[in-house]
Amino acid sequence: MKKARIALVIGIFCISIFPILVKLNLTPGVISAFYRMAIASAIILPYALITKKIKIKSKRLLVLAIICGVVFGLDVAVWNVAIQESTATQATLLTNLSPVWVGIGALFFLKDKPTKNFWIGTVIAIGGMVLLVGLKTFVNLDFNLAFCFAILSGMLYAVYMLVSKDVLTELDVVTFMSITLLSSTLSLGIISWAIGEPFSGFSNAGWYVLVIQGVVCQLLAWLLISFATKHMRATRVSVSLLGQAVLASILAWYFLDEAISLQMVIGGFVLLFGIRVTFYTKKIGITLK
């Protein structure tokens, strides 16, 4: 469990730079998601094949892993579009409602049901998220296509977490990642071609950003997060990933000169406290005697 938590923390740090890279807007949203998956695939697949790490136990697991890849690829694509068409803060807030969808899904479909502490911690964490992005942003949400895409991203991510938790109980992480990355790459490639997004012609900076997304934000981050998902509750992992908002804000302040207010600092602490509550094993509440 300790190794899983360390892996989760490092994985969260790796994905925290992703919104910053997307905000640079150097490549279209869907093609950016395609190259993120394709570059990661180009690294892990040769390794998996040469070392004979790919071991598929059944057709059911293969189909579910493929579904995970397609769903995750669509999640990244619609989130990219949501960030580029609205603001990173609005897209991040709406996408990070995913723990709620994960909790509801786990309640109906997983053996490990969400605990009372999970729901308490989730409410606290989302409250912290609202403070972090600003009450004004929350009140003035723009109910447009980007809004719908951000909500859809959170739902797709919840589906991915729930299905991947089931698959990872029987598949090793390298096999799972190899299958999901390949299916993500193929599906996003077809979608990019269908909607006419360019596969080339980017600036050098654009290609550098795509490589960082593929190696750091996808391959390294999700190898670690998948390892954590395999050994931890899916609900805990989903809430913990809200921590990326805190790191993303710090990185935006450092690299993009975005201001950090006292309210954002308080929101960050509240968010992290909510995450901590979900890891608290004893029941929270008052016992009447």
N, C-alpha and C positions, 0 to 999 in steps of 0.2 A: 504493500500500500504506500509506503514512503517513496519508493521509486516512482510509482504511478503519479503521486502528487508533484514530485520534482519535475517529471516529464511534462505534466500539465502546465506548470508554471512557465517552463521554458517555451513550450508550444504557444502559450498565450502571448508571450513576449514576441515570438516570431510573427504571429498574425497581426499584432498591434501596429506594425508598420504598413500594413496593407491599405487602410484608408488614406494614409498620407500619400502613397504612391498613386492611388486611383485619382486623388484630388489634383494631381499634376496634369491629368487629362491629356496624356501624350498619345494614347491609342484609344480606339472605340471600345465601348464596354464589353460587348460579346466576344470580339476577337481577343481582347485582353484576357478574358476568362479562358478562351481556347488555348492561348500560348502558355498561360499559367499551368494548365493541365498537361499540355504537350511536352513542355520542357521537363516537368517532373517525371513524366512517363519515359522520356528519352534517357533518363538517368537510372530509374529504378528497374525498368524492364530488362535491360541487358544484365544487370546484376542478378536479378531474380532467376533469369534463364540460365546464366552461366553457373551459378551456385546451386541450381535445381531447388530453389526455395518454394516455387509455386506447387502447392499441394491442395487440390480441390477434392473434397470428400464426397460431394454429391451434386447433382444437377440443381437441386433446390438452393444450395448455398451459392452456386455459381450465378443463378438467376437473381438472387437477392443482392449479391455483390454488384452485379451489373446495374440493377435498379438504383442502388446506393450511388454509384458513379454518375448515372444520368441525373438523378435528383440533385446531387451536390453540384454538378456542373451548372445546372439551371439556376441553383441558388446563387452561386457566385456571379453568373451572368446578369441576373435581374438586380442583384445588389449593386453591381457596377453601374448599371443604367440608372438605378435610383439615386446613387451618389452624384453621378454626372448631370442628371436632369433636375435635381433639387439641391439639397445641401448635405454635406457629410453628416452633420449633427442630426438632421431629421431622419435620414436613412439609417443611421446607426441606432437611434432611439427605437424606431419601429421594428427594425430587424431583430434587435435584442429583446423583443417580447417573446422570442423563441422559447425561453424556459417555461413560460406559461403553457405553450402548445405541447412542449415535451412532457410537462407534468400531467396534462390532461390525457395525452396519449399513453403515458406510462400507467396511469390509473386504470386504463381499459385493456392494455395489450401486454404489459410486462409483469413478470412475477414480483419484482421488487417495486412495490407500490410507493408513491411519494409519501414521505412522512409529514407530520404536522410542522416540524422544523423547516422542511423544504418550502412549504407554502409561506410560512412566516418570513423566512429569509428571502424568498423571491419577491414578496411585496416590499420588504425593506430595500432590497437591491434595486428594484425598478424605481422606487422613490428616489434613491440616490442617483440613478441614471437621469431622472427628470431634473433634479437639481444640477447635475453635471452639465447637461446640455442647455439648461436655462428654462425657467417656467414660461417665459415669453415664447420660446420656440415651441414648447409643448402646447400652449394655448392657441398659437397661430399656425398650427399644422395646415399645410396646403393639401387639400383633398383632391389631388390630381392623379395622373397616371403614375408618376413617380411614387406617390404615397401608396398606391395599390401594389406597385412592384416591391416596395420595402416590406409591406405586410406579407406579401407572397414569399419573399425571401426568408422571413422568419418561419413561416409555415413549412417551406421546403426543407429548411435546416432542421426543424423538429422531426420531420419524417426521416431525414438522413440519420439523426442521432438515434432514433428508436429502432430503425431497421439495422443500422450498423452494430448496435449493442447486441442484438440477437445473433448476427452473423459472426461477430468477433468472439463469441463464446465457443465457436467451433473452428474458426479459421485463424491462422497466425497473421500478424500485422502485415508482413511483407506480401503475402499472397493477396490479402484483402486490398492493400494499396495498389498493387499491380493491376488487379482487375478493375477497380473503381477508376483509377486514373486513365486506363485505356478506354473504358466506356465513356468517361467524361470527355476525353479528347475527341473521340469519333462523333459523339452526339453534338458537341459544340462546333466541331468542324463543319458538320452538315448544316447546322443552323446558321453559322456565319456565312457560308456559301449561299444559302437560300435567301438571306436578307441583304446580300451584296456588300458585306463588310470586307475591307481590304486585308489581304494576308501579308502585304509587304508595303514598302514605301515609308516606313517610320524613320524618325531621326535616330541618331546614335543613342541619345538619352532615352528615347522610347524603347529601344532594344535592351538597354541596360536595365531599365525598370521591369521589363518582361522577364528577364533572366532572374532578377532578384525575387520577383513574385513566384516564379516557378520553383526555384531552389529553396528559398527561405520560407516564404509565406505558404507554400503548398507542400513540397516534399518533406522538409525538415519539420515544419510545424505539425503537419497532420500525421506523420509517423509517430511523433511524440503524443499527440492528442488521441490518436487511435489506440496507442498502448495504454494511455490512461483510461480510455473508455472501456477497454477490455477488462480492466481490473477495478473499476469504480462504477458507482451508480450513474446511469446516463443523466439523471436529473441533476446530480451534483456537478457533473462536467459541464452541462449546459449553463447552469447558473455561474459557475466559475469563469466561463468564457466572457461574462459581462465585464470582467476585470480588464479586458482589452481596451474598453472605453477610457479607463483611467490612464493607461499607458499611452494610448493614442493621443490623448489630450496633452500629455507631457511632451511627446515627440513633436506634436504640432506646434507647441510653444517653442521648442528648441530649434526645429528646422524651418518652420514656416512663420515664426514670429507671431503666432496667435496668442492673444492675451489669456491669462488664467486668473479668474477672479476668486475672491474669498468664497463665494457661493459654490464655485466649481470645486474648490478644495474640500468644502464641507460635503458636497455631493459625492465626491470620490471616497471619502472616509465612510459615509453612510452605505455606499454601494459595497465596499469591501467588507463592512460589518455584516451586511446582509448575506454575502457569500459565506462568511465565517459561521453564521447561524445555521446554514444548511449542512455544515460539517459537524455541528454540535450533536452528540449522540444521545444525551439525556433529553427527556421531554421538557419542553418549555411551558410553563403555566403554573397556576397556584392550586395546590391541593388542599381541599377543605376537609378538616377532621371533625 
